[in-house]
Amino acid sequence: MNEIHLAIDKKEHELKILSKHRIDQLEALIKERDLLLSETLRKFELLRNDFDYNLSLIDARDVEIQRLEVLLSEEKNRSITLQTLKVQLHDELSVERSSTASLREELNCVKLEHKVIY
């Protein structure tokens, strides 16, 4: 009977050692997992900050693009207006030159008439 108690005690001691070893392994795995989780969360936070920063850059770029598109449109309209005014001015100048030439001819004719009369 004493041998049975010794065998039971020995098995209980072996089970305690095995249980302690298994508990130590599990605790080490938990620490490893916690470190990995902590590192992953740190990297995720850095990534989120980078993402937010890049998103703000994109938003600022989009606002600038919109502003420049408005300016470009205004410049195109100004250019069209200036081109139209240039054509009108050219046309008016042609009319004035033609009118001036006609007036010079009339003046020359009048001068000739005036010379002929006097």
HELIX and SHEET records of a PDB file:
HELIX    1   1 ASN A    2  ILE A  117  1                                 116    
END                                                                             
